[in-house]
Amino acid sequence: MVKHTALLLVIAVTGCGAFGGRPGSGPSAKTTKTVGQTPTAGVRSLGGEGLALYLRTLRDLLEGDAVLKADVFRNVAAAAAAAPTTTNRLNLALALATPGHPSSNPLEAQRLLNEALAKDNALLPDERVLALVELKDVEQRLILDAEAARLQRAAQVAATQRNDQNAQRLQTALDEARAKLDAIINTERSIRERENADPK
């Protein structure tokens, strides 16, 4: 939760120009092309709408109730399937990376984020920062999940070994009790045999 709150702040800071928050970073500044960037059809600009899309997805998945989270993820996934633009796929990656809802999938999020970052000029600079921050968070979560799984397996093995040891100790106690009972039975049998052999 803390990590994703920080992520929201990163988006807000990097995209503040989209809302006219800085001199020289308003709509006119967004038309400046990055040096060496190849123009493509339908060149995207993060702008207010793009920023609001990412912020809304993260906020709803982090703070919404169960119904809202399900609706938001379903809509995000449907949009990415119907129109697999860079924006829609990045939005899906963010949704998959966000914890706290049933469709969260850090492995798939990692794949989509790496895929987006590997494409030259696919992401705007602000989107690239956002993807890198989220990818780092996802990788750390996967490492922690793997360590937690390892520790859980080790605990299960230890519990099994303890159970085996307890079973062995129980069997030993049962064998000792049976031996004592057999000894008592044999003693009583010997006494009866002696009594029967030497009647008075």
N, C-alpha and C positions, 0 to 999 in steps of 0.2 A: 504494500500500500504506500509506504513512504517513497519507494523507488519510483512508482508510477506518478505520485504527486510531483516529484522532482521532474519527471518527464513532461508533465503538463506545463511546468514552469519553463522548461527548455523550449517547448513549442511556442509558448507565449512570447518569450524573449526573442527567439529567432524570427518570429512572424509579426512582431509588433509593428513593423513598417507597413504591414498589410492594412492596419487600422489607422495609419497616418500618425503613428506615435513618435516618429523621428523625422527631423528635417531631412529632405532629400531622399526619403525612403517611401514616398507615397506612390500612387499609381504610375506617375511618369517614370519613376526610378525602376519599376518592375519591367519596363520594356528593354532595359539594357541587357545585351546578351553576354554570356560568359565567353572569354577569349577562347577560341578554338572549338566552341560548341557548334555542332552541326545542326542547322535548322531542320526541323521535321514538321510534317503536317500536324496541325492541331497543337502547336507549342503551348504547353501548360504554364500557368503562372500560379504560384501558391495562393496568393491573394487572401482576401478575407474569407471567401467561401471555402477554399481548400483548407485553410487553417481551422475554420469552424467545424468542418467535417471531421478532422482528426480529433479535435478537442471534444466534440460531442460524443464520438464513439468511445473514447477513453473514459469520459466522465460517466456516461450511462452504464458502461460495463463495470466500472468501479463502484458507483454509488447507487445504481438503480436497484429496484426489487427484482425478484426472480423472473417475473413476467416480462418486465422491460428488458432485462438482460437477454432473455431468449429471443424477443422480438428484434432487438438491435442486431444481435449476431446473425439471425436468419436473414435480415435485410442486407447486411454487409456481405454475407456469403452469396446471396442471390445477385447482388450488384456486380460482384467480381466475376461470377459465372456468366452473367448476361453480357457484360461489357468489361473484359479483362484489361482495362487500362492500367497504367502505372499507379494512378491515384487509387483506384478501386482495389488493386492487389496489395498496395501498401496499407490501405485501411484494413483489409482482411488480415494481413500479417500482424498489425497492431492489435486487432481483436483477438486473434489466436494467442498472442503473447500475453494478453492481460489475464491475470489470475482472478479467481473468484467467481467464475461462471462455468457451467458444465462443458461448454465447447472449447474451453481453453486447451491449447495444444502447443506447448513450447517447441517441440521438435519440428512440427510443420511450420510454425512461425519462423524458426531458425532457417529452414530451407527457403522460405519465401523471401526473407530479408537478405540472405546471401545471394539469392538469385537477382533481386532488385539491385543490390550494390555492385554486382558483377557486370551489369550492363552499362556501357559507357553512355553518359549523358541521359540516362533514363530518369534519374532523379534530379530535381532542383537542389541547389545547395542546402536550403533549409530542410528539405525532405531527406537529404543524405545524412545530415546531422541527426535528425530524428531516428532514421533507420539504424545508424551506428550506435546511438545510445540504447535503443531498444534491443539490438542484437547483443550488446554487451550484457544487458540485464538478463536476457534469455539464456545466454551461455552460462552465466553464474548460477542461475536457477537450475539448469540441467546438471551442473557439477554438484550442486548441493543435493539434488534429487538422487543422483547416482550414489553419493556418499551415504545418504539416508537409507537407500535400498541395501547397500553393502552392510551397513550396521545392523539393519533389520535381519538380514540373512545370517549374520554372525550371531545375533541374539537367538535366532531360531535354532541354530546348530548347538549353541551352548545349552539351550533349554532341552533339546533332544538328548544331549550328553548327560545332563543332570537327571533327566527322566530315566535314562538307561542305568545310571549309577544308583538311583533310588530303587529301580526295579531289581537290580542286582542285590542291593542291601536287603530288600524285602524278601527276595527269594532265599537269601542266606538265613534270615531270621526264621522263615518258614521251615527250612530244612533243619535248623537247630531245634525248633519246637517239636517237629515231627520225630527227630531223634530222641528227644527227651521223653516224648509220649511212648515211643516204641520201647525205650528202656524201662519205663514204668510198667508197661504191659508185660514185658518179658519177666520182670521181677515178680509181678503178681502171678504169672503163669508158673514160674519156678516154685513159688511158695505153695500154690495149689497142688502142683505135681508132688512135692515133698509130703504134703499133708495126705494126699491120696495114697502114696507109697508106704506110709508109716501110720496106719490107723491105730487108734488107741482102744 
